[in-house]
Amino acid sequence: MAKTYSELEAWGIFAGALVIGVVLTSVFWAYITIAPEKKAIQEEIKNATESFNAEIPTTFIDFCNGVDGKSNWDSTGLKQCTVDEPSEKNLIVMKLLCRKFNLSLSYGSFGVKCEGKG
């Protein structure tokens, strides 16, 4: 059996369909009218993220963490490991770290530090 709608229900269905049509049309036009500059920028971002290769010195970080030190490094190749207590044991261990990664050793009131570009 076919359902009959009252006049108010019919107007409600018409208004709802009109709203849905306007929204879908707006989304469609917004999508197809994206500026070419924005598309080019999105393409450059995509290409840049694909070619970016960050090398994290994991062996250096693991060694520094193993001697309870604080490691710092950056993209230029600078590596730094600092141990707060300048004890004889820490000096010997840090000397090994410095030699292994070709860094320079320094110590003082800040503790023991290996740093340099290695």
Backbone as CSV, one residue per row, in Angstrom:
resi,resn,N_x,N_y,N_z,CA_x,CA_y,CA_z,C_x,C_y,C_z
1,MET,0.818,-1.170,0.000,0.000,0.000,0.000,0.872,1.247,0.000
2,ALA,0.532,2.165,-0.781,1.291,3.406,-0.862,0.921,4.290,0.311
3,LYS,1.948,4.901,0.880,1.724,5.796,2.022,1.460,7.185,1.487
4,THR,0.530,7.824,2.052,0.257,9.203,1.655,0.822,10.115,2.729
5,TYR,1.380,11.207,2.292,1.985,12.170,3.199,1.075,13.385,3.315
6,SER,1.087,13.936,4.506,0.347,15.183,4.682,1.121,16.303,3.988
7,GLU,0.488,17.451,3.845,1.134,18.573,3.172,2.380,19.017,3.934
8,LEU,2.346,19.029,5.262,3.492,19.434,6.079,4.655,18.457,5.920
9,GLU,4.363,17.153,5.890,5.414,16.155,5.693,6.040,16.279,4.305
10,ALA,5.237,16.537,3.310,5.754,16.690,1.955,6.682,17.896,1.862
11,TRP,6.303,19.009,2.486,7.167,20.194,2.487,8.460,19.907,3.272
12,GLY,8.372,19.150,4.340,9.561,18.773,5.108,10.523,17.930,4.290
13,ILE,9.980,16.969,3.550,10.819,16.127,2.690,11.465,16.979,1.600
14,PHE,10.711,17.897,0.999,11.245,18.773,-0.026,12.368,19.652,0.523
15,ALA,12.168,20.243,1.706,13.184,21.112,2.313,14.432,20.306,2.659
16,GLY,14.283,19.107,3.175,15.424,18.257,3.497,16.218,17.885,2.267
17,ALA,15.512,17.525,1.195,16.195,17.185,-0.057,16.913,18.401,-0.629
18,LEU,16.308,19.570,-0.494,16.937,20.799,-0.975,18.224,21.091,-0.201
19,VAL,18.192,20.934,1.118,19.381,21.170,1.948,20.483,20.176,1.579
20,ILE,20.138,18.912,1.449,21.125,17.898,1.085,21.721,18.213,-0.290
21,GLY,20.882,18.633,-1.242,21.377,18.985,-2.569,22.338,20.149,-2.543
22,VAL,22.020,21.185,-1.742,22.897,22.353,-1.638,24.230,21.956,-1.013
23,VAL,24.215,21.150,0.034,25.450,20.725,0.702,26.312,19.904,-0.241
24,LEU,25.730,18.939,-0.918,26.510,18.108,-1.835,27.077,18.924,-2.991
25,THR,26.300,19.863,-3.513,26.792,20.724,-4.584,27.948,21.588,-4.095
26,SER,27.845,22.117,-2.892,28.919,22.948,-2.331,30.201,22.149,-2.158
27,VAL,30.089,20.941,-1.652,31.271,20.092,-1.477,31.897,19.775,-2.830
28,PHE,31.065,19.459,-3.813,31.573,19.165,-5.156,32.323,20.356,-5.735
29,TRP,31.744,21.554,-5.677,32.389,22.737,-6.232,33.645,23.110,-5.460
30,ALA,33.634,22.917,-4.154,34.835,23.202,-3.370,35.968,22.261,-3.774
31,TYR,35.636,21.021,-4.063,36.664,20.043,-4.438,37.248,20.338,-5.821
32,ILE,36.399,20.662,-6.792,36.919,20.829,-8.155,37.533,22.198,-8.393
33,THR,37.349,23.124,-7.472,37.918,24.465,-7.674,39.110,24.733,-6.767
34,ILE,39.832,23.677,-6.349,41.055,23.861,-5.560,42.075,24.566,-6.444
35,ALA,42.689,25.590,-5.906,43.644,26.384,-6.672,44.836,25.522,-7.093
36,PRO,45.357,25.746,-8.304,46.515,24.971,-8.760,47.744,25.172,-7.871
37,GLU,47.878,26.374,-7.279,49.012,26.626,-6.388,48.948,25.711,-5.165
38,LYS,47.733,25.529,-4.648,47.585,24.670,-3.476,47.889,23.220,-3.839
39,LYS,47.460,22.789,-5.019,47.775,21.428,-5.468,49.284,21.254,-5.618
40,ALA,49.961,22.283,-6.149,51.409,22.216,-6.322,52.111,22.153,-4.965
41,ILE,51.628,22.929,-4.013,52.218,22.911,-2.668,52.027,21.537,-2.033
42,GLN,50.828,20.965,-2.171,50.589,19.635,-1.615,51.502,18.595,-2.261
43,GLU,51.737,18.724,-3.551,52.636,17.792,-4.249,54.078,17.954,-3.756
44,GLU,54.519,19.197,-3.547,55.866,19.432,-3.034,56.031,18.853,-1.633
45,ILE,55.027,19.020,-0.791,55.078,18.458,0.565,55.172,16.944,0.496
46,LYS,54.390,16.343,-0.380,54.427,14.889,-0.526,55.810,14.420,-0.971
47,ASN,56.385,15.112,-1.968,57.717,14.743,-2.466,58.792,14.964,-1.412
48,ALA,58.678,16.038,-0.633,59.684,16.332,0.389,59.665,15.292,1.495
49,THR,58.474,14.850,1.901,58.402,13.862,2.974,58.882,12.501,2.506
50,GLU,58.748,12.202,1.215,59.238,10.920,0.703,60.759,10.892,0.636
51,SER,61.385,12.033,0.357,62.832,12.061,0.193,63.580,12.365,1.487
52,PHE,62.868,12.726,2.555,63.522,13.066,3.818,63.958,11.800,4.524
53,ASN,65.222,11.765,4.910,65.757,10.590,5.578,66.573,11.044,6.779
54,ALA,65.981,10.973,7.958,66.675,11.380,9.178,67.468,10.196,9.711
55,GLU,68.758,10.419,9.889,69.600,9.366,10.432,69.791,9.612,11.922
56,ILE,69.255,8.726,12.715,69.349,8.832,14.167,70.523,7.965,14.618
57,PRO,71.487,8.546,15.354,72.651,7.762,15.799,72.287,6.854,16.980
58,THR,71.623,5.764,16.670,71.099,4.887,17.722,72.213,4.236,18.543
59,THR,73.327,3.859,17.922,74.401,3.228,18.696,74.986,4.217,19.700
60,PHE,75.139,5.477,19.282,75.641,6.509,20.189,74.664,6.741,21.336
61,ILE,73.395,6.847,21.019,72.373,7.088,22.045,72.319,5.918,23.023
62,ASP,72.362,4.689,22.505,72.331,3.509,23.377,73.551,3.455,24.289
63,PHE,74.729,3.745,23.743,75.959,3.734,24.544,75.878,4.797,25.635
64,CYS,75.422,5.986,25.273,75.322,7.087,26.240,74.305,6.753,27.332
65,ASN,73.173,6.174,26.947,72.181,5.769,27.945,72.713,4.648,28.833
66,GLY,73.559,3.800,28.273,74.156,2.712,29.046,75.077,3.194,30.152
67,VAL,75.672,4.369,29.990,76.545,4.923,31.032,75.813,5.989,31.855
68,ASP,74.470,5.967,31.779,73.616,6.919,32.505,73.915,8.364,32.141
69,GLY,74.152,8.602,30.874,74.423,9.956,30.398,73.227,10.552,29.682
70,LYS,73.350,11.842,29.394,72.314,12.547,28.632,72.874,12.798,27.236
71,SER,72.193,12.268,26.238,72.698,12.413,24.874,71.977,13.545,24.152
72,ASN,72.736,14.275,23.349,72.218,15.310,22.461,72.861,15.097,21.108
73,TRP,72.105,15.331,20.051,72.642,15.231,18.692,71.790,16.103,17.784
74,ASP,72.332,16.453,16.642,71.568,17.251,15.685,71.864,16.803,14.263
75,SER,71.234,17.452,13.312,71.336,17.042,11.914,72.684,17.380,11.287
76,THR,73.487,18.214,11.928,74.795,18.563,11.366,75.860,17.533,11.720
77,GLY,75.524,16.546,12.542,76.481,15.523,12.934,77.043,15.722,14.325
78,LEU,76.635,16.778,15.006,77.115,17.023,16.372,76.530,15.979,17.315
79,LYS,77.398,15.383,18.110,76.978,14.413,19.116,77.548,14.855,20.443
80,GLN,76.763,14.708,21.491,77.207,15.113,22.823,76.595,14.160,23.846
81,CYS,77.421,13.698,24.751,76.967,12.853,25.845,77.562,13.424,27.123
82,THR,76.723,13.667,28.110,77.180,14.259,29.365,76.769,13.380,30.537
83,VAL,77.735,13.097,31.407,77.475,12.393,32.663,77.741,13.400,33.773
84,ASP,76.802,13.542,34.691,76.870,14.606,35.702,78.012,14.464,36.699
85,GLU,78.399,13.253,37.055,79.411,13.058,38.101,80.794,12.800,37.487
86,PRO,81.788,13.655,37.782,83.125,13.455,37.207,83.968,12.475,38.030
87,SER,83.510,11.236,38.157,84.271,10.233,38.912,85.303,9.577,37.999
88,GLU,86.212,8.820,38.606,87.256,8.151,37.830,86.659,7.106,36.894
89,LYS,85.652,6.388,37.381,84.980,5.382,36.550,84.332,6.045,35.335
90,ASN,83.643,7.170,35.565,82.985,7.861,34.462,84.002,8.406,33.454
91,LEU,85.158,8.864,33.944,86.204,9.340,33.038,86.692,8.222,32.118
92,ILE,86.885,7.036,32.676,87.374,5.915,31.869,86.323,5.499,30.837
93,VAL,85.079,5.383,31.280,84.004,4.969,30.368,83.794,6.006,29.273
94,MET,83.816,7.276,29.655,83.598,8.331,28.670,84.775,8.436,27.695
95,LYS,85.983,8.097,28.174,87.133,8.093,27.277,86.950,7.027,26.196
96,LEU,86.389,5.880,26.591,86.086,4.837,25.611,85.019,5.302,24.618
97,LEU,84.002,5.983,25.132,82.946,6.502,24.268,83.506,7.507,23.273
98,CYS,84.336,8.408,23.768,84.921,9.432,22.898,85.796,8.803,21.823
99,ARG,86.569,7.812,22.210,87.459,7.158,21.248,86.648,6.405,20.194
100,LYS,85.582,5.735,20.639,84.765,4.945,19.717,84.088,5.826,18.666
101,PHE,83.616,6.997,19.058,82.877,7.864,18.135,83.701,9.058,17.660
102,ASN,84.992,9.059,17.937,85.909,10.113,17.503,85.444,11.497,17.983
103,LEU,85.217,11.586,19.294,84.769,12.829,19.913,85.825,13.323,20.880
104,SER,85.668,14.553,21.361,86.636,15.091,22.311,86.058,15.002,23.730
105,LEU,86.944,14.735,24.669,86.570,14.555,26.071,86.883,15.824,26.848
106,SER,85.943,16.225,27.702,86.193,17.325,28.630,85.481,17.008,29.938
107,TYR,86.034,17.536,31.028,85.393,17.330,32.323,85.627,18.553,33.181
108,GLY,84.735,18.694,34.145,84.801,19.830,35.041,83.614,19.797,35.994
109,SER,83.192,20.977,36.449,82.090,21.024,37.413,80.765,20.557,36.804
110,PHE,80.665,20.552,35.488,79.452,20.096,34.796,79.386,18.576,34.718
111,GLY,80.506,17.906,34.965,80.588,16.459,34.857,81.596,16.067,33.805
112,VAL,81.319,14.997,33.097,82.194,14.491,32.029,81.405,14.581,30.729
113,LYS,82.063,15.113,29.689,81.346,15.331,28.438,82.183,14.868,27.255
114,CYS,81.537,14.131,26.344,82.106,13.790,25.038,81.284,14.540,24.010
115,GLU,81.968,15.297,23.171,81.230,16.030,22.159,82.083,16.243,20.915
116,GLY,81.400,16.490,19.835,82.071,16.763,18.574,81.261,16.252,17.418
117,LYS,81.818,16.421,16.234,81.169,15.922,15.032,81.932,14.692,14.589
118,GLY,81.322,13.556,14.798,82.028,12.322,14.482,81.244,11.432,13.568
